[in-house]
Amino acid sequence: MTRPVWQEKAAMKLFEKLFRPRPPIRTRQELADFIDAQSAFIAQKGIYEYSRARAGHYAKVLFAEEGFAKAVEYARWQAYPLGLAMVGEMVDGVLRPHAGMQRRAVLDQMILVVLSVFDRYPVPPSIGEVAWLQARRELEHRLDLAGGHAPKRVMDIPEPLAESYFAMMPIHEKLRGRDFETTRNYLRVSLCNIHDELVDRIDAAAVTNTLLE
């Protein structure tokens, strides 16, 4: 029995979406867009998935409550700068072999790219201007420190931030149980997957050159 034409078209669109080659990353803007998307992904996905897992069968009810929705909104904006810090340090590790003697200059420009991504967003009302600007300063400081040591293994990059990230979960600490290790492993695996995608898509030499222009 043949499928209706609309089903064939829907199946074809899904196939194209899943297997369409992802665009290369060659410019500063393309790098910024990648950092933005992946930082938001790693920060938000863990919050949503952990909250749903902890709520169990009541997840739909819990997410519909205004108070919890506000707590999730606060948590995801709190976590976004941590996502930027992790993804930014990972990008530095990918670019560093191509930077040669210009390693510090490339890092400085990469930091500016990350901060430009941060600045795309107005101050989240749930965070407030003082805390948001403090988060920006801490983000810049973390990325600056990354230039002072050899690149870490990708799976080790989340280590200094994992506890802070876990503390941001919009679930009361008494209900979190012993879930820290699960959350830390989520960050490790997610960042490794993001790294693999970056390596597949980036023209590291071209990006390094454009950062130095």
C-alpha positions in Angstrom: 0.0 0.0 0.0 1.5 3.3 -1.1 1.7 6.2 1.3 -0.1 9.5 0.6 2.0 12.1 -1.2 2.0 14.4 1.9 3.6 11.5 3.9 6.2 11.0 1.3 7.1 14.7 1.3 7.2 14.8 5.1 9.5 11.7 5.1 11.8 13.3 2.5 12.1 16.6 4.5 12.9 14.7 7.6 15.6 12.7 5.8 17.1 15.8 4.3 17.1 17.5 7.7 18.9 14.6 9.4 21.5 14.0 6.7 22.0 17.4 5.2 25.7 18.4 5.6 26.1 20.9 8.3 27.6 24.2 7.1 31.4 24.7 7.6 32.8 27.2 10.1 35.2 29.6 8.5 34.4 33.1 9.7 34.3 34.9 13.0 30.5 35.2 12.7 30.1 31.5 12.0 32.3 30.7 15.0 30.2 33.0 17.2 26.9 31.4 16.0 28.3 27.9 16.8 29.5 29.0 20.3 26.1 30.5 21.0 24.0 27.5 19.9 26.2 24.9 21.6 26.6 26.9 24.9 22.8 27.3 25.1 22.3 23.6 24.3 24.7 22.2 26.9 23.4 24.6 29.6 19.7 24.2 29.0 19.4 20.6 28.0 20.9 19.4 31.3 18.5 21.6 33.3 15.4 20.4 31.4 16.3 16.7 31.4 17.3 16.6 35.0 14.2 18.4 36.1 12.0 16.1 34.0 13.8 13.0 35.4 13.4 14.2 39.0 9.7 15.1 38.5 8.9 11.7 36.9 5.3 11.3 36.0 4.5 14.8 37.3 6.9 16.6 34.9 4.2 18.0 32.7 2.3 19.4 35.7 5.5 20.7 37.3 6.6 22.6 34.1 3.1 24.1 33.8 3.4 25.8 37.2 4.3 29.4 37.0 6.7 29.3 39.9 8.7 26.4 38.5 8.7 27.9 35.1 10.3 31.0 36.6 12.9 28.9 38.5 13.8 27.1 35.2 14.2 30.5 33.4 16.5 31.7 36.2 18.5 28.5 36.1 19.1 28.5 32.4 20.3 32.1 32.3 22.5 31.4 35.3 24.0 28.4 33.5 24.4 30.0 30.1 27.7 31.8 31.0 29.1 28.5 32.2 28.2 26.9 28.9 30.1 29.8 27.1 33.1 29.2 29.4 33.2 25.4 28.6 32.6 25.8 24.9 35.0 28.7 24.6 37.8 26.8 26.3 37.2 23.9 24.0 37.4 26.1 21.0 40.7 27.5 22.2 42.0 23.9 22.4 41.0 23.3 18.8 42.5 26.5 17.5 45.7 26.5 19.5 47.7 24.1 17.2 47.1 26.5 14.3 48.0 29.7 16.2 51.8 29.1 16.4 53.6 32.1 17.9 50.3 34.1 17.8 48.6 31.8 20.4 47.9 34.6 22.8 46.6 36.9 20.1 44.2 34.2 18.9 43.0 33.5 22.4 42.4 37.2 23.0 40.3 37.4 19.8 38.5 34.2 20.7 37.6 35.7 24.1 36.2 38.8 22.3 34.1 36.5 20.1 32.7 34.7 23.2 32.0 38.0 25.0 30.2 39.3 21.8 27.9 36.3 22.1 27.2 37.0 25.7 26.4 40.6 24.7 23.8 39.5 22.2 21.3 39.2 25.0 19.8 41.9 27.1 20.1 41.5 30.9 17.7 38.7 31.9 15.1 40.2 34.3 15.4 37.1 36.5 19.2 37.7 36.9 19.5 41.4 37.2 22.1 43.8 35.9 24.6 43.5 38.7 24.8 39.7 38.7 24.7 39.6 34.9 27.7 41.9 34.6 29.5 39.9 37.3 28.9 36.7 35.3 30.4 38.4 32.2 33.6 39.3 34.2 33.9 35.8 35.5 33.4 34.4 32.0 36.2 36.6 30.7 38.5 35.6 33.6 37.9 31.9 33.1 38.8 32.1 29.4 41.8 34.2 30.2 43.1 31.6 32.6 42.7 28.9 29.9 45.6 30.5 28.1 47.9 29.9 31.0 48.1 26.2 30.8 48.2 23.4 28.2 44.9 22.5 26.6 42.9 20.1 28.8 41.3 16.9 27.6 37.8 17.9 26.4 36.2 15.7 29.0 38.1 17.5 31.8 37.0 21.0 30.8 33.7 20.9 32.7 35.3 19.7 36.0 35.8 23.1 37.7 32.3 24.2 36.8 30.3 21.0 37.3 29.4 21.6 41.0 28.3 25.2 40.2 26.2 23.9 37.4 24.6 21.2 39.5 23.8 23.8 42.2 21.8 25.8 39.7 19.2 23.0 39.1 15.7 24.2 39.8 15.1 21.3 42.2 15.3 21.6 45.9 18.7 20.4 47.1 17.1 17.9 49.5 15.5 16.2 46.5 18.6 16.0 44.3 20.0 12.9 46.0 23.4 11.7 44.7 22.9 13.0 41.2 26.1 15.1 40.9 28.1 12.4 39.2 25.3 11.9 36.6 25.3 15.7 35.9 29.0 15.8 35.6 29.1 12.9 33.2 26.3 14.6 31.2 28.6 17.7 30.8 31.6 15.6 29.8 29.8 13.6 27.2 27.9 16.6 25.8 31.1 18.7 25.5 32.9 15.8 23.8 30.0 15.5 21.3 30.2 19.3 20.7 33.9 19.0 20.1 33.4 16.3 17.5 31.0 18.4 15.7 33.3 21.4 15.8 36.2 19.4 14.4 34.0 18.1 11.6 32.9 21.5 10.6 35.7 24.0 11.3 38.4 25.2 8.9 40.7 25.9 11.8 43.4 27.6 9.7 40.8 29.9 8.1 39.2 30.8 11.5 42.6 31.5 13.0 43.5 33.8 10.2 40.3 35.7 10.3 40.7 36.2 14.1 44.1 37.8 13.5 42.9 40.2 10.8 
